[in-house]
Amino acid sequence: EAATKTSMIKYAIRGMAAAGLQPFEIVEQLNAMIIEAGDPSGIVTVWVGYLDTATGELTYANGGHPPPLVFDASSGAIDRLTTTGALLGAVSDARWNEARVTLAPGASLLLYTDGVTEARSGIRFFGEGRVRRVLRQGGSAAEITQRLLASVQRFAAGDLRDDAAILTVVRSG
């Protein structure tokens, strides 16, 4: 059921993006669709962003999703991107803002679901601190993603209790 809902949301986002809607408009339209469906378990998080590969400008809307991290390899700094509104399906008249940030050449953008930070080892959570340590090691998008997933799996000693999705984008120099 969750996979079906995720697929439907993914294709709705693609359609709205192809129609030229801005990230905040996509999130607001998705919220309306979820509210209209009337499923009390329909609450979801979503992050929608456009990256201008020529300038590095990232325009995004974050509906309750774990805040993405941006790693600037040249300075070693990691910035946490803001949430621009509530999770979807909870409030019918909710509004979302858009945020903008510029990714420097070589910067990495890391998005992940709460299944990553909430992976458990006993009573301990994997947490954002461990995510940051993996991200600081740098590398290609595939290397960062694979290293993070392997680290989460080692920490949790096997199967994860929740889904864990990871997306890494590295802006070329």
NUPA-598948 format. One record per residue (C-alpha): residue number from 1; residue in three letters; y, x, z. Coordinates in pm, 1 decimal, decimal comma. Each point is the difference from the previous one (the first is absolute). Example, Ala and Ser with C-alpha at 12.3 -4.5 7.8 and 13.67 -1.06 7.14 Angstrom:
! NUPA-598948
- resi;resn;north;east;up
- 1;ALA;-450,0;1230,0;780,0 $
- 2;SER;344,0;137,0;-66,0 $
! end
This chain:
! NUPA-598948
- resi;resn;north;east;up
- 1;GLU;0,0;0,0;0,0 $
- 2;ALA;244,0;279,1;90,3 $
- 3;ALA;-81,6;187,0;-322,3 $
- 4;THR;64,9;-314,6;-204,9 $
- 5;LYS;335,4;-55,9;172,1 $
- 6;THR;94,7;365,4;-53,1 $
- 7;SER;-83,4;-22,0;-370,5 $
- 8;MET;204,2;-315,7;-40,7 $
- 9;ILE;299,6;160,0;172,2 $
- 10;LYS;-34,3;316,3;-208,0 $
- 11;TYR;3,7;-192,1;-327,5 $
- 12;ALA;286,9;-220,1;116,5 $
- 13;ILE;201,5;316,1;77,0 $
- 14;ARG;-79,6;144,8;-342,7 $
- 15;GLY;112,1;-319,7;-170,9 $
- 16;MET;324,2;-20,6;196,2 $
- 17;ALA;74,3;368,1;-62,3 $
- 18;ALA;-61,9;-48,1;-372,6 $
- 19;ALA;243,4;-294,8;11,7 $
- 20;GLY;268,7;236,8;135,0 $
- 21;LEU;24,3;-118,1;361,6 $
- 22;GLN;133,7;247,8;254,7 $
- 23;PRO;-225,4;107,2;290,3 $
- 24;PHE;168,0;-231,2;255,4 $
- 25;GLU;-27,8;-293,7;-243,3 $
- 26;ILE;-370,7;68,8;-49,4 $
- 27;VAL;-58,5;2,3;375,7 $
- 28;GLU;195,4;-322,7;46,3 $
- 29;GLN;-192,4;-171,2;-281,9 $
- 30;LEU;-332,3;117,8;144,3 $
- 31;ASN;99,0;-135,5;339,2 $
- 32;ALA;75,4;-338,8;-153,9 $
- 33;MET;-339,3;0,8;-176,2 $
- 34;ILE;-184,6;86,6;321,0 $
- 35;ILE;187,8;-262,5;203,4 $
- 36;GLU;-66,6;-261,3;-269,6 $
- 37;ALA;-374,9;75,7;11,3 $
- 38;GLY;7,4;-117,7;363,3 $
- 39;ASP;-272,8;234,6;122,4 $
- 40;PRO;70,7;88,5;366,8 $
- 41;SER;-190,9;327,4;-48,5 $
- 42;GLY;212,2;79,9;-305,0 $
- 43;ILE;231,5;243,9;174,4 $
- 44;VAL;13,7;330,6;-190,8 $
- 45;THR;207,3;314,2;-23,7 $
- 46;VAL;128,3;131,8;-330,0 $
- 47;TRP;205,3;290,9;-130,4 $
- 48;VAL;154,6;-10,1;-348,0 $
- 49;GLY;193,1;288,2;-148,9 $
- 50;TYR;138,3;134,0;-325,1 $
- 51;LEU;31,7;373,0;-50,6 $
- 52;ASP;235,6;132,6;-265,5 $
- 53;THR;-192,1;311,3;-99,7 $
- 54;ALA;305,7;158,8;-163,9 $
- 55;THR;230,4;-21,0;303,5 $
- 56;GLY;-248,9;-36,9;284,8 $
- 57;GLU;170,5;-319,5;120,8 $
- 58;LEU;-245,5;-226,0;179,8 $
- 59;THR;100,4;-364,7;48,4 $
- 60;TYR;-231,8;-195,2;226,8 $
- 61;ALA;-57,5;-303,1;218,2 $
- 62;ASN;-238,6;15,1;294,1 $
- 63;GLY;-139,5;-324,4;138,7 $
- 64;GLY;-150,6;109,7;330,1 $
- 65;HIS;-210,8;279,1;-149,2 $
- 66;PRO;-42,4;325,2;196,1 $
- 67;PRO;306,9;212,5;-80,5 $
- 68;PRO;-72,4;249,2;-279,9 $
- 69;LEU;71,4;366,5;56,2 $
- 70;VAL;190,2;236,1;-229,5 $
- 71;PHE;-71,5;371,5;28,5 $
- 72;ASP;256,7;242,1;-140,4 $
- 73;ALA;-202,0;316,3;-63,4 $
- 74;SER;310,9;218,4;-33,8 $
- 75;SER;135,5;-84,1;346,8 $
- 76;GLY;-322,6;-104,8;171,9 $
- 77;ALA;167,2;-323,6;113,7 $
- 78;ILE;-187,1;-329,3;18,9 $
- 79;ASP;203,4;-320,7;-18,2 $
- 80;ARG;-132,6;-340,4;98,2 $
- 81;LEU;115,9;-271,5;-238,9 $
- 82;THR;131,5;-317,6;158,0 $
- 83;THR;-151,1;-345,8;-2,8 $
- 84;THR;230,6;-236,8;-186,1 $
- 85;GLY;-133,8;-330,7;133,1 $
- 86;ALA;-275,6;-191,6;171,3 $
- 87;LEU;-361,6;-22,7;-103,4 $
- 88;LEU;-76,6;-267,4;-256,9 $
- 89;GLY;-126,4;-347,8;77,4 $
- 90;ALA;150,9;-27,5;347,3 $
- 91;VAL;348,2;-143,1;-67,6 $
- 92;SER;77,1;-229,1;-293,6 $
- 93;ASP;369,2;82,6;-35,0 $
- 94;ALA;-24,4;372,9;72,6 $
- 95;ARG;214,2;239,0;-203,0 $
- 96;TRP;-61,1;362,3;-85,1 $
- 97;ASN;237,0;283,2;-74,0 $
- 98;GLU;-47,8;286,9;-237,3 $
- 99;ALA;32,0;363,9;93,3 $
- 100;ARG;56,2;308,4;-211,7 $
- 101;VAL;-87,7;361,3;52,3 $
- 102;THR;-8,5;296,5;-237,2 $
- 103;LEU;-316,1;208,2;-16,4 $
- 104;ALA;76,1;366,2;-63,1 $
- 105;PRO;-207,5;186,3;-258,3 $
- 106;GLY;-331,3;87,0;165,8 $
- 107;ALA;36,1;-270,6;267,9 $
- 108;SER;-302,3;-209,4;96,8 $
- 109;LEU;5,9;-373,5;72,3 $
- 110;LEU;-293,2;-115,5;213,9 $
- 111;LEU;-89,7;-366,9;44,6 $
- 112;TYR;-294,6;-116,1;210,4 $
- 113;THR;-134,6;-310,8;165,8 $
- 114;ASP;-27,6;-49,0;374,8 $
- 115;GLY;-373,4;70,4;-33,1 $
- 116;VAL;98,9;368,3;-20,5 $
- 117;THR;217,7;23,2;311,8 $
- 118;GLU;-216,0;-246,4;196,4 $
- 119;ALA;-329,8;180,5;-68,7 $
- 120;ARG;-165,0;61,3;337,5 $
- 121;SER;-187,8;269,7;178,0 $
- 122;GLY;-100,5;-163,9;325,3 $
- 123;ILE;322,8;-149,5;133,0 $
- 124;ARG;229,6;238,0;-190,4 $
- 125;PHE;173,9;-92,2;-327,1 $
- 126;PHE;39,9;237,9;-295,1 $
- 127;GLY;374,4;-69,4;8,8 $
- 128;GLU;297,1;101,2;-209,7 $
- 129;GLY;15,9;347,8;152,3 $
- 130;ARG;-331,1;97,9;-159,1 $
- 131;VAL;113,7;-151,8;-330,8 $
- 132;ARG;312,0;218,4;15,1 $
- 133;ARG;-205,2;314,0;71,3 $
- 134;VAL;-214,1;-62,3;-308,4 $
- 135;LEU;305,7;-74,5;-214,9 $
- 136;ARG;173,1;321,7;112,6 $
- 137;GLN;-280,0;200,7;-160,0 $
- 138;GLY;131,6;-113,6;-339,6 $
- 139;GLY;-188,2;23,5;-326,9 $
- 140;SER;-52,6;-231,8;-293,6 $
- 141;ALA;-13,2;-376,8;42,3 $
- 142;ALA;-380,3;9,5;-24,9 $
- 143;GLU;-28,1;284,7;251,9 $
- 144;ILE;219,8;-172,7;258,4 $
- 145;THR;-182,6;-331,5;-43,4 $
- 146;GLN;-347,6;155,9;22,8 $
- 147;ARG;97,5;218,2;297,7 $
- 148;LEU;141,9;-298,0;189,2 $
- 149;LEU;-302,3;-220,0;-67,4 $
- 150;ALA;-238,6;278,3;104,1 $
- 151;SER;201,5;58,3;317,3 $
- 152;VAL;-8,4;-371,0;90,0 $
- 153;GLN;-375,4;-17,6;-63,3 $
- 154;ARG;-67,3;310,1;213,3 $
- 155;PHE;217,4;-139,9;279,0 $
- 156;ALA;-175,0;-338,1;-3,5 $
- 157;ALA;-342,9;166,9;-31,5 $
- 158;GLY;-122,0;-222,1;-280,5 $
- 159;ASP;78,9;-354,7;-100,7 $
- 160;LEU;351,6;-130,6;46,3 $
- 161;ARG;53,3;-335,8;173,7 $
- 162;ASP;277,4;-99,4;-240,8 $
- 163;ASP;76,2;66,2;-364,0 $
- 164;ALA;180,2;324,7;-69,2 $
- 165;ALA;205,3;30,6;-316,3 $
- 166;ILE;204,4;308,6;-84,4 $
- 167;LEU;242,0;62,6;-286,6 $
- 168;THR;178,8;329,2;-51,7 $
- 169;VAL;264,5;71,3;-262,8 $
- 170;VAL;135,4;351,5;-50,9 $
- 171;ARG;317,9;30,9;-205,7 $
- 172;SER;-38,2;281,4;-249,6 $
- 173;GLY;251,9;279,6;16,0 $
! end
